[in-house]
Amino acid sequence: MEQKVLMPSDRPKLSRWLPLSLQHVFAMFGATILVPILTGLSTSTALFTAGTGTLIYILVTKAKVPAFLGSSFAFIPPLIAISKTYGVEYAMGGAICAGIFYCIVACIIRIVGKNWISRAFPPVVIGSVIIVIGLSLAPSAINSAMYVNGEYSLVSLSISVFTLVVAIIATNFFKNFFNTLSILFGLVCGYLFVLILGFFFKSYDIIDFSVVKEAKWIGLPFLRVDDAGNYFWMAPKFNFVAILTFVIVSISTICEHLGDTLTTSTVVGKDFTKDPGLHRTLCGDGFATAWAAIWGGPPNTTYGENIGVMAITKVYSVWVIGGAACIAVLLSFCPKFGALIQTIPNPVLGGICMLLYGLIASSGLRAIVENGVDYKEKRNLTITSVILVIGIGGGLLQFKISENFTFTLAGVALATVVGIVLNLVLPKKSH
């Protein structure tokens, strides 16, 4: 029987609607919860802001583009760096400004068109920056996989290797829809592996369920809870360094957004860069990112995993995507569910991240290859070389502006700035 195609405006029958939406929830779930786990944010808040952010995106794009928005991996380095240096509140302030920057770029695109993006930020720069984003996170993956409190652990290594092997098998051998669940499958299997080992060997009993027992069944995902059990809102704060860092990193995510929108257009068979227009899709992404940060969630981005589900199922209905968003919001109101996610052991996360961070870096490499970047040109070789060394090596630009303020630009943000400058000043042909 031929599979029925559902276009963006089509609404399926309820008997099909729920399972179709659940597929998208499964596809986005692993990546969406992994970002807050790695950055110290709330998984419940991430689910809430992913769901509500997707609904905002649907509203802004006039319900014409079937895209699910979830936690962005590109913002992991600035989230960790700014939170550690200044506090989580300043990271959220920077993320809000990144969302506003999206909207500013969207306005420029509305006025002058989109061709200037590829000229200002060519694949050699963006691809190299994406490689840096992935590889700059590699030390944290190894640390989680092999070390406990700074000491090498064979127990931790065995758990992470098992998780990594399962994730690799799932990524390479699962077919169709199940391939989009490879990260989630690896997390679940790694978690079960720890539970089984903990049952037989005391040294492997590293999961503490006390936090799950103490958590309530129903709670507000967009508010934090203090030690006394009182809810409070963590107000974002702003400083120049946090804002600049997030805005610079958002340059690469804007290009990623363009790529996802073009891919979605190809899959669905409609040019969404014209109707409703790239300015609307980018603006929707920007509003969703700013909205997420207001409530303490990680910045959002359009998810390739869900594009993959649409390509397989031939269901492009915005109603289905909206249903998945509503399910994510409902899940976010169960703190006990969020607490269970937080019990995932570090070695399991380490094993997943060894693959995941490499996949991020590889996607940057793929962008370079697919766009035919010619490394026989010395300018391309120079740009990539400098970006990689500054970004992965932890390059730092720092100078004191006043007694109370020191300007700092480091890692991915600094590498992006240097790459953009080199692209502008180096001649197109080097000899």
C-alpha positions in Angstrom: 0.0 0.0 0.0 1.4 3.4 -1.0 2.3 5.7 1.9 0.1 8.7 2.1 1.8 12.1 1.8 0.7 14.8 4.2 1.7 18.3 3.2 2.3 21.1 5.8 -1.3 22.3 5.9 -2.8 18.8 6.2 -4.2 17.6 9.5 -4.2 13.8 10.1 -6.9 11.9 11.8 -6.5 11.6 15.6 -5.7 7.9 15.3 -2.6 8.8 13.2 -1.9 12.2 14.7 -0.7 11.0 18.1 1.8 8.2 16.9 3.1 10.5 14.2 3.8 13.2 16.8 5.4 10.7 19.2 7.9 9.8 16.5 9.1 13.4 16.4 9.3 13.5 20.2 11.5 10.4 20.2 13.7 11.8 17.4 14.4 15.1 19.2 14.4 13.8 22.8 18.0 12.5 23.1 19.7 15.7 21.8 17.3 18.1 23.5 17.9 16.7 27.0 21.6 16.1 26.4 22.5 19.8 26.0 21.1 20.9 29.4 22.7 17.8 31.1 26.1 18.8 29.7 25.7 22.5 30.5 24.1 22.2 34.0 20.7 23.5 33.0 17.3 21.9 33.7 16.2 19.2 31.4 12.5 20.0 32.2 13.1 23.6 31.3 14.8 22.5 28.0 11.7 20.4 27.1 9.4 23.2 28.0 11.3 25.8 25.9 11.8 23.4 23.0 8.0 22.7 22.8 6.9 26.3 23.3 9.7 27.6 21.1 8.5 25.3 18.3 5.0 26.6 18.7 6.4 30.2 18.5 8.2 29.2 15.3 5.1 27.8 13.8 3.2 31.1 14.6 6.0 33.3 13.2 6.2 31.2 9.9 2.4 31.3 9.5 2.2 27.5 10.0 3.9 26.9 6.7 7.2 25.3 7.7 7.3 21.9 9.4 10.3 22.3 11.7 10.9 21.2 15.3 13.2 23.3 17.4 15.4 21.8 20.2 18.5 22.5 22.2 21.4 23.7 20.1 24.8 21.9 20.4 26.6 24.9 18.8 26.0 26.9 22.0 27.5 24.4 24.4 31.0 26.0 24.6 29.7 29.5 25.3 27.1 28.2 27.7 29.8 26.4 29.7 32.4 29.2 29.5 30.2 32.1 30.3 28.4 30.2 33.1 31.7 29.2 34.7 33.2 32.7 34.4 30.3 35.0 35.1 27.3 32.8 36.1 24.4 31.1 34.4 22.3 34.4 34.4 24.9 36.1 32.1 24.9 33.1 29.8 21.1 33.4 29.5 21.5 37.2 28.8 23.9 36.4 26.1 21.5 33.8 24.6 18.7 36.4 24.6 20.9 38.8 22.6 21.8 36.0 20.2 18.1 35.6 19.5 17.7 39.3 19.0 20.7 39.2 16.6 18.9 36.5 14.6 16.0 38.9 14.2 18.3 41.8 13.1 19.8 39.6 10.4 16.3 38.5 9.4 15.4 42.2 8.9 18.5 42.7 6.7 17.6 39.6 4.7 14.0 41.0 4.3 15.5 44.2 2.9 18.5 43.2 0.8 18.0 39.4 0.2 20.0 36.4 1.4 22.9 36.2 -1.0 25.2 38.3 1.1 25.3 35.6 3.8 27.3 33.2 1.6 29.7 35.9 0.6 30.3 37.2 4.1 30.4 33.8 5.8 31.7 31.3 3.2 31.8 27.5 3.8 35.6 27.6 4.5 34.9 29.8 7.6 31.7 28.2 8.8 32.8 24.7 8.2 36.1 25.3 10.1 34.2 26.9 13.0 31.8 23.9 13.3 34.8 21.6 13.4 36.2 23.7 16.3 32.8 23.6 18.1 32.9 19.8 18.1 36.6 19.3 18.8 36.8 22.0 21.5 34.4 19.8 23.5 36.5 16.7 23.2 38.4 17.0 26.5 35.1 17.2 28.5 33.9 14.0 26.7 37.2 12.1 27.6 37.1 13.4 31.2 33.6 12.1 31.7 34.4 8.8 30.0 37.6 8.0 31.8 38.0 9.9 35.0 36.2 10.2 38.3 37.1 13.3 40.4 40.3 13.7 38.4 41.5 10.1 38.8 41.5 7.5 36.0 38.8 4.9 36.5 38.6 1.5 34.7 35.0 1.2 35.9 34.1 4.5 34.2 36.0 3.5 31.0 34.2 0.2 30.7 30.8 1.9 31.0 31.7 4.6 28.5 33.1 2.1 26.0 30.0 -0.1 26.1 27.8 3.0 25.6 30.0 4.2 22.7 29.9 0.8 21.0 26.1 0.6 21.2 25.7 4.2 19.9 28.1 3.4 17.0 26.2 0.2 16.1 22.9 2.1 16.2 24.2 5.0 14.1 25.7 2.7 11.4 23.3 -0.2 11.2 19.8 1.1 12.3 17.7 2.0 9.3 15.1 4.6 8.5 13.3 6.1 11.5 15.2 4.1 14.0 18.5 5.6 12.8 17.3 9.0 14.2 17.1 7.4 17.7 20.7 6.2 17.8 21.8 8.7 20.4 18.8 8.0 22.6 19.2 4.2 22.2 22.9 4.5 23.3 21.9 6.5 26.4 19.2 4.0 27.4 21.4 1.0 26.8 24.3 2.5 28.7 22.0 3.4 31.6 20.6 -0.2 31.7 24.1 -1.6 31.6 25.1 0.4 34.7 22.0 -0.8 36.5 22.7 -4.4 35.7 26.4 -4.2 36.7 25.4 -2.3 39.9 23.1 -5.2 40.8 25.9 -7.7 40.6 29.0 -5.6 41.5 29.0 -2.9 44.3 31.7 -0.8 42.6 29.4 -0.3 39.6 26.5 0.9 41.7 26.8 4.6 40.9 23.2 5.7 40.3 21.6 7.6 43.1 17.8 7.5 42.9 17.2 9.7 46.0 16.8 12.8 43.8 14.0 11.0 41.9 12.2 10.0 45.2 12.3 13.6 46.5 11.1 15.2 43.2 7.4 16.0 42.8 5.2 14.5 40.1 3.9 17.9 39.0 5.8 21.2 38.9 6.6 24.3 36.9 9.5 23.6 34.5 10.2 27.3 33.8 10.9 28.2 37.4 13.8 27.1 39.6 13.4 25.6 43.1 15.5 26.7 46.1 16.6 24.5 49.0 13.3 25.4 50.9 11.2 24.2 48.0 10.1 27.6 46.8 9.8 28.5 43.1 11.7 31.5 41.8 12.5 33.0 38.4 16.2 33.3 37.5 16.4 36.8 35.9 18.9 36.9 33.0 21.8 39.4 33.4 23.8 41.1 30.7 27.5 42.0 30.1 29.4 42.9 27.0 31.6 39.8 26.9 28.7 37.3 27.2 26.7 39.2 24.6 29.5 39.4 22.1 30.5 35.7 22.6 26.9 34.5 21.9 26.4 36.8 19.0 29.6 35.7 17.3 28.8 32.0 17.8 25.3 32.6 16.4 26.9 33.5 13.1 27.6 29.8 12.5 24.1 28.8 13.7 22.5 31.3 11.3 24.3 29.5 8.5 23.2 26.2 9.9 19.6 27.5 10.0 19.9 28.4 6.3 21.2 24.9 5.5 18.3 23.2 7.5 15.7 25.4 5.8 17.1 24.5 2.4 17.1 20.8 3.3 13.5 21.0 4.6 12.5 22.7 1.3 14.1 19.9 -0.7 12.4 17.2 1.4 8.9 18.8 1.3 9.1 20.1 -2.2 8.4 23.7 -1.3 10.8 26.6 -1.3 10.4 27.9 2.2 13.1 30.6 1.6 10.5 32.3 -0.6 7.2 31.4 1.2 7.0 32.3 4.0 10.6 33.6 3.4 14.0 33.1 5.1 13.4 36.2 7.1 10.4 34.6 8.8 12.1 31.3 9.5 15.2 33.0 10.9 13.0 35.4 13.0 11.0 32.4 14.3 14.3 30.7 15.3 15.5 34.0 17.0 12.3 34.5 19.0 12.4 30.8 20.1 16.0 31.2 21.2 15.4 34.4 23.2 12.2 32.9 24.7 14.2 29.8 25.9 16.9 31.9 27.5 14.3 34.1 29.4 13.2 30.9 31.2 16.6 29.5 31.7 16.7 27.0 28.8 19.4 26.4 26.2 19.2 28.3 22.8 17.0 26.5 20.2 17.8 25.5 16.7 15.9 23.6 13.9 16.5 19.9 14.2 17.9 17.8 11.4 16.7 14.6 13.2 13.1 15.7 12.7 13.8 16.5 9.0 15.0 12.9 8.7 11.8 11.6 10.2 9.8 13.6 7.7 11.9 12.4 4.8 11.2 8.8 5.9 7.5 9.0 6.7 6.6 11.5 4.0 4.5 13.3 6.6 5.2 17.0 6.4 2.3 18.2 8.4 2.8 21.3 10.7 -0.1 19.8 12.8 2.1 16.8 13.6 5.1 19.0 14.5 2.8 21.1 16.7 1.5 17.9 18.4 5.1 16.8 19.2 5.7 20.3 20.7 2.6 19.9 22.9 3.8 16.5 24.1 7.2 17.9 25.0 5.6 20.7 27.0 3.4 18.2 28.9 6.5 16.1 29.7 8.2 19.1 31.1 5.7 19.6 33.9 6.8 16.3 35.6 9.8 17.1 37.8 10.2 13.4 38.7 10.8 12.7 35.0 13.4 15.4 34.8 15.1 14.1 38.0 15.3 10.6 36.5 17.1 12.1 33.4 19.6 13.8 35.8 20.6 10.4 37.2 22.3 9.4 33.9 25.9 8.6 35.0 28.8 10.7 33.7 30.5 7.7 32.0 27.3 7.0 29.9 27.3 10.7 28.9 31.1 10.5 28.2 30.6 7.5 25.9 27.8 9.2 24.0 29.7 12.5 23.7 32.8 10.8 22.2 30.6 10.0 19.2 28.4 13.1 19.4 31.1 15.8 19.5 32.9 14.0 16.7 29.8 14.0 14.6 29.5 17.8 15.2 33.1 18.2 14.0 32.5 15.9 11.1 29.4 17.9 10.0 31.7 20.9 9.6 34.1 18.8 7.5 31.1 17.6 5.4 30.1 21.2 4.8 33.6 22.0 3.5 33.6 19.0 1.2 30.1 19.3 -0.1 30.7 23.0 -1.0 33.8 22.1 -2.9 36.3 24.2 -0.8 39.6 24.1 -2.7 42.6 23.7 -0.4 45.0 24.1 -3.3 44.1 27.8 -2.7 46.5 29.1 0.0 43.9 31.5 1.4 41.5 28.6 2.2 44.3 26.6 3.8 45.4 29.6 5.8 41.9 30.4 7.1 41.1 26.8 8.2 44.6 26.4 9.8 44.3 29.5 11.9 40.7 28.9 12.9 41.5 25.3 14.1 44.6 26.2 16.1 43.0 29.2 17.8 39.7 27.4 18.5 41.0 24.0 19.6 44.1 25.4 21.3 42.0 27.8 23.5 43.1 31.1 22.0 42.5 34.0 24.2 42.2 37.8 23.6 42.1 39.7 26.8 42.7 43.3 27.9 41.6 45.5 30.8 39.2 48.3 29.9 38.6 49.6 33.4 39.3 48.7 37.0 36.1 46.6 37.1 35.9 45.3 33.6 38.2 43.0 31.6 37.3 42.2 28.0 37.8 38.6 27.1 37.2 36.8 23.8 38.2 33.1 23.7 37.9 29.8 21.9 35.1 29.4 19.3 34.1 33.1 19.4 37.7 34.3 18.9 38.3 31.7 16.1 35.1 32.9 14.3 36.2 36.5 14.4 39.7 35.7 13.1 38.2 33.6 10.4 35.8 36.3 9.2 38.6 38.9 9.2 41.0 36.6 7.3 38.3 35.9 4.7 37.8 39.7 4.2 41.4 40.7 3.9 43.0 37.8 2.1 42.9 38.0 -1.8 40.8 35.4 -3.5 43.8 34.0 -5.3 47.0 33.4 -3.5 50.3 32.5 -5.1 
